[in-house]
Amino acid sequence: MYFLHMRSALIETAASFDRIQLADDVEAVWKESQLEDLRQAATILAGDEPDRAARILHLLSVPAGEDA
């Protein structure tokens, strides 16, 4: 059960990165800090260290008082 759900989530994430790469102004899009955070999250996900979810949540959380 988990495999199919995780497989679906990974494919959807990969497809989202592909759509961004196909954007007209791909250079500007790839330089955005939020996209860099997503790249770092993918690195965390692929690693062997524990607490992946907590580390990704911390990485992608918006500090209080800031806009997303």
N, C-alpha and C positions, 0 to 999 in steps of 0.2 A: 504494500500500500504506500509506504513512504517513498519508495523508489519512483513511482509514477508521478506523485505530486512534486517531488524534488526535480525530476526530469523536466516536467512542464515549466516549473519556475525558472530553471536554468535556461531552457530554450527561449522563453519569453524575454529574459534578461539579455541574452545574446542577440536576439532580434532587435531589441531596443537600441543596443550599442550599434548594430548594423544600420538602423535607420538614422541615427545621429551621424554616423560616418558618411552617409549619402546626402546629408544636408548641403544646401547650396554654399553656405559659408562654414565649411567644416573646420577650418583652422580656428575661427573665433569660438566655435562651439566647444571644441576639444580643449581650449585653454581655460574654460570656466572652472572655477574652484569646486563647484558642486560635482562636476563630471570627474575631476581628479579624486574627489572623495569616493565616488563610486568605484573608481579603479582601485583605490586602496582597499575598499570593502571587498572587492573580488580577490585581492591578494590575501586578505584575512581569511576569507572563505576557503580558499585553496590550501591554506596552511594546516599544520598539524597541532597548533597550539589550542588549548581548551578555551571555553567561554567565547566562542566566535560571535554568537548572537549579541552578547553584552558589549563586546568590543566594537562591533559594527554599529549597534545602536548608539553608543557613545560617539563614534566617529561622525555619524550622520545626524546627530541631534543638533537642533538650532538653539543656541544659548538664549536664555530669557531676555526679552526686550529686543530681539533681532527678528527681522522678517526672513521668511524662508526663501 
